Structures are given as structure tokens and as C-alpha cells.
Amino acid sequence: MIRFKQLQWGMAVVLLSLFSGMTQAQESKKSIQLVRKDAEQKVEVLVNGELFTAYYYPSTIAKPVLYPLISAEGNELTRGFPLNPKPGERVDHPHHIGHWMNYGDVNGLDFWNNSDAIPANQKHKYGTIVHTGITESKETSNGAELTVTMDWKAPDGRVLLQEKTTFLFSAQGNQQSITRVTTLTAQDQPVSMKDNKEGVFAIRVARALEHPSDKPEIFTDANGIPTTVASLNNEGVTGKYRSSAGKEGDDVWGTRGNWVSLDGKLENEKVSLVILDHPSNPGYPTYWHARGYGLFSANPLGQKELSGGKETLNFGLAPGQSVTFRYQILIFSEAHPDNELLNSKADSFAKD
């Protein structure tokens, strides 16, 4: 009788343990909700009811963006300027907003640097990406999925590229992720995307995630326009890049790698902001246009500029031809993942 009761008790403990494990797993996977706000030209992405990011597409910023990106602890990883300026942050490069994807030379037009800061008499040099629709918005067992369409337009209104992008949002435990799958299709004329350092898959980070720096710098864009990045107080500035190729800090710029992590601290929260490249992308593994002042970008198309002339790609599409880009953003809260974990994440993404 005693042995039977012991067996019953053992089975109960096992069942309780299994149930507890299932409950913890369910709790660690967070619910994601997509909230359309058409009048405000955005779709909010909520994780357990709290804002994670928003797909934002006003005509005033020359392209749709994800803005802001918010950590699991509620801290903004992206710069506020120019949409919501914050004290102490930089006010350079007004076209750097949240996360975006575009390029500095598409049939000779600069899509990257366009913003409301460009004088009217210079607008003929710039292209604009215009939101054209939301084709799918759904919540799934793994998170949420948003599919949108855009037109890459010349100043005279001609559509050079049609874009279809699917964003996959997920959150589990201390990790949030955004997978972006973007297909660009040339329309009725060839599209040339000559090597240019201004591109492609980019995030402009908050002041706290920049590299500490005590000197001003000047950066010149593809149109020869210089922008001064001022020297600021470094208090609370904690960012540092590291790449899959073993590069760190400013040495990441102009090198290849299949991932780069930007590690730092927001308030009292340790965070890592990671971009993963995908083997199917042109130019894999990508070059990194990652600057210490806060521009974090993967640029597979600007090989001549980023390699110092050692390589050239000069990517192009024939009329009706398409190309697909796949990238993943990982946001770790309260942890700086080691290289082994990020290599594993990159391997898993590569198999998707």
C-alpha cells in the first residue's frame, strides 16, 4: 500500500512538473497584436498590450519606416529625432528614422537621403517610396504578420520599383524579433543600383547605443553634401559593435559578416540589437555601413565604396525582374548574447 501511494505521488510530481514546464513555455511566448490606425497612417505592433513598434507611412518622411523600436523593458532603441526629438540626442541626418530600407542610387536617383530638409530646387535628384496598401494583417501562434506594398517613384511620378514586404513580429522570453522579407520588382524600364555607400537595411539608434566619441566628424553623402556630426557629452553612451567576422567597434564599418550585434545599456537595461543577413541575399555576406554615431546598416550593394575599390557589384534588374531581400532584427533584453548563440541564430535564419 505504501509503495502504491509512493508511485501515485511520484506520478503526480511528474505530471505537475510537465504542466509547470508547459505553463512556463506558454508564458514565455508573448501575444502580439496588430492595430491598424489608418487615419494616423500607421499599424501599431503590441506585445502583451505594450507598444513594440509601428509601421508608419506618412508622406512627409519620403519612405515608410518602423518607428520606434522598443525593448522588452519599455526603452526606445531608436533615435527620436526628427519625429519626436529628445534632450541630448543628435539632430544630424534627418532621413535616419527608426528602421527603413532603401538605397542611394536607383537609376541615378537618391532614395536614401531624401527628407523634408531637401530644398525644393534639389528635389529632382531624389526618389520617394510611397505606401500603396496593406494586403495582409494577421496574428498567428508564432506572433503576427503584416504585408504591405510600396512604389519607388521618380520625381516625375514614374514607378521604378514596386515593393512587397512582409514583416514577421515575434516575442518570447527576453527576445523580440522582426523578420523582413522584401521583394522589389522593376517595372517598364531597367533599374540600375550602382555601388553606393548609402544603403540598404538600416536602423538609427538612440544616443545611449552610440559609441562614445570626443571629436566631431564630417560625413559626405552620395550627392557631395557634407553633414557634420557634432561632439556631445558621452554620459550614458554605452554602445559597441561586434561582428561575426570578429571585428569590434568602428572597425566593423566596411567589413563583411553575416551578423552584427550592437551591445549597450538603456537606462538600467542591458540590450543587444542584432541584424542577421541571409544567404539568399545579393552580396552575401553583406558589407556593414555601421557608424559609431548611431547609423547601423547592412549594405550588400555598395561593395565598391565599402571595400575601398577592391570589389564591384553594380546590381541591376531588367524590366519585370524581381529580387528578394531577407533580414532579421533581434532585440535581446537584459543580456548580451555571446557569439555562439548569435551564430546559432544566424544558422537557423539561414535555413528558413
N, C-alpha and C positions, 0 to 999 in steps of 0.2 A: 504493500500500500504506500509506504514511504517512497519507494523507488518510482511508483506511478505518479505520485504528486510531484516528485522532483522532475520527472520527464515533462509533465504538464507545465511546470514552472519554467523549465528550460525553453519549451516551445513558445511560451508566452513572451519570454525575453527576446527570442529571435524575431518573432512577429513584430514586437514593439520596436525593436531596432530597425527592422526593414521599413516599417511605417514611418519611423522618425527620419530615416535616410531619404525616403520618398518625399516627405514633407519639406525637408531642408532643400532638396533639389528643386521642388516646386517653388519654394520661397526665393531661391537664388535667381530663378528666371523671372524677370520683371515684365509686367504688362506694358505694352506700347500702344498708344492711341494716336491716330492722325485726326486733326481737327482743321477742317477747311474754313478759312475766313476770306472768302472771295473779295469782299469789299475792302479788305486790308491788303489784298494781293499777297497772301501767304497761306501756307499749310503748316500748322504747328505740330511738332512731334513731342508727345508727352510720355515720360517714363514714370510709371506708378503715379500719374497725375501731375508730375512736375515737368516743366519745360526742359527738353534736351537740346532741341534746335528747331529751326523753322526754315522751310523752303520759301524764299522771299523773292518776289519778282516785280518790283516797281520799275517803271520806265526811267526813273531818274538816275539809276546806277549802272546803266549800259549792259547789264547781264544779270540773270538770276543767280542767287547765292544761297548757301546755307548759313544762316546767321541768327543768333550767336551759336557757338558750341559751348555746352555747359557740362561740367563734370558731375559725377555722382553726388558730390557734396554740395553742389549748387554754385560753384565758382566758374566764372566765364574764362574759357581758354583763349578766346579771340578778342582782338582789339575792339574797342567801342567806336573810335573814330572811323569814318565820318558820320555814321548813323546815330551814335549815342556816345559822344566824347566823354572821357573820364579824366579826372585830375591826374597829372603826372605822366600821361601816355604820349607817344609820338603823334605828330599830325602831318607826317610826310605821306607820299604816295596815296592820294585819296581813292585810287582804284583798288586798293587792297582791302577787301571787305569779307570777313568771315572765311568761308570756303567757296572757291569758284574754280571754273575750268575754262580756259580759253588760250589764245596764242597771239604772239606779237607780229606775225607776218602771214597773212592769209590773202593771197593774190595782191600782195603789196600793201594791204590794209592792216593797221594795228588794232587788234581787238583787245589786247591786254591792257594798254594804258588809257583806254577811253574812260572818261568820267565827266561830271558836270564842271570840272575845273578846266577843261579844254576850251580855248577861245573859239567863238563861232567861225572865225576865218581860218581855223585849222581843222575843223571837224571833217573836212573832206578826206583826211588822211586816216580816219578811224572807222572801224566797224562796230556794230552793235548786235548783241544777242537778245532776241525778243522772245519772251514766253508766249507760246501759242496754245497750250492746253494741258489739262490733266486727264490722262487716259485711263489711269487705274489708281485707286487708293484703297488699300485693304489691310486689315490686321490679321496676322497669322499666328500659329502656335509658336513660331520662332521669333516673332517681332512684328514688323509692319513693312509694307512695300508701297512705294509711291513711284508711278511712272508719269513722266512729263515730256512735252515736246517743245522745241525752240527752233527759231530761224536765226542763222548767222547772216546778217544783212549788210550790204554795202550802203554808203551814204545815199545813193540814188534809189534805194529800195530793193535792188536785186537781191535775191536769196542765193547765197553762195553754197551754204551747207544747211541741211535740215538735221536736227539733232533729236534723238530719242534717248532719254536717260531714265534708268531705273535705280532708285535708291532703296537699299535694304537696311533697315534700322533694327538693332537688337541690343539687349542689355541683360547681363547675367552676372550676379555677384558684384565684383568690383570693376567689371569691364563693360564698356559700351562700345558699339561699333557701327560704322556706316560703310556699306559697300556700294560703290558707284559703278554702274555699267553704262557707258555712253557710246552710242553709235552715231557717227557722222556720215552723212551721205551727200556727195556732190550733186548739184542739180544740173542745169543745162550747159555748163561750161567746166573745163578742167579747173581744179583747185590746187594751187601751189602753196606749200607751207615750208618755205625755205628756212634753213637753220637760223635760229634766233634765240637769244638767251631768255626772252620773256615768255615763260610758259611753265607748265601746262596745267598741272593739277596742284592747286595751291591753297594755303591757309595763312592768314596773317594773325599772329598770336598776340596775346596780352603782354603788357610790359613786363610782368613778372617772369615770363618764359623766354624773354630775350637773353642774349649773352651779355654779361657785364662788359661795358666799354667806357673808356675815359677820353675818347677822341672823336671829333666829328668826322664824317665821311661824305663823299660826293659820289652818287651813282648816276650814270648816264643811260637813258633808255634808247630803244632802237631808233627813235627819231632825233637823237642827238640832244635831247632835253635833259639838263642836269638837275638832280634833286639832292639837296643837302640833308643828311641825316644828322641831327644835332647831337652833341654830348649832353647826357642827362644824369641826374642823380641815380646811382646804382643801388640805392637802398631797396631791398626786397627783390632784386633782379637775380634769378637763380638758374636760368636755362642753360642747357648744354646738349648739343647734338652728339649722337654716336650712330655709326652705320654698320651694316652687315659686313662691310669690307675692312672694318677695324679703324676707320677714321673717327676723329673726335673734334668737337668744337668747330671753328671756322674752316678746318681742313676738310670738312665734308663737302664744301662747295666745289663744284666742278669735278666730282668723282662719281664713279658708278657704284651701285649697290641695289639689292632687291628689297631692302628696307632701311629706314632711318627712324630713330626714336629721338624725341626732344624731351629730356627729363628736367623736372624742376619742381617748384613748390608754389601753390596758390594759397595765400593766407597760411593756414597750418596744414594744408592738404598736399601730400606728395602726389604728383601726377606724371604720367608719361603719355605723350601724344605721338602716335606712330603712324607712318604711311607705309603700306605694303604695295610693291609693284607686282604685276602678274606676267608670267612668261609669254602669254599670247599678245602682249602689247608691242607695238613697234618700238625698236630701240632697246629692248630688254637686255640686261638690266639698265634701268634708267640712269641718266645723269641727274644730280641734285643741284637745284638752284636754291640753296638753303643759306640764308643770310643771318648773321648774328643779331641784326636789328629787328628780326621778327618775321621775315618772309620765309616760309617753309614750303618748298615747291619741288615736285618731281617733274623734270623736263626731258622726255625721251627724244624730242625733235630738234633740240638746239645743239647738236653734237659739235659742230664746228666751233661755236662760241665757247662752249663749256670744256672742250678738250684742248683749247689753245691752237686750233687748226689741225690737229692730228687726225681727226675723223670728220667725215661729212655725210649727212643723210639726205637733206633736201627732199623731204617727203611730199608726195602729191597723190591726187586722186583724179581719175578720168571721170567724165560725166556719167552719173548713175552709180559710180563705185562707192563702196562703204568701207569704213574702218571702225573697229570697236576697241575702246579702251576700258580696262578694268583696274580699279584701285580699291583699297580698303583702308579706312581710318580706324585705328584702335585707340581708345582712351582708357587708361588704367588709373584708378583712384587708390590712393594710399599704398602705392607700390611702384617701384621702378623695375620692370621685368628684365631678367637677365638675357644675354644673347641666346642662350639655349632655348628659352621659351619663345623668343621672337623668331628664331629660325624655324621652330616647330609651327608657329602661326603662319609664317610665310609658306612653308611646305604645304600646310593644309589649304591655304588660299589658292596656291598654285594648282591643286587638284580639283578645285571647284569648276 
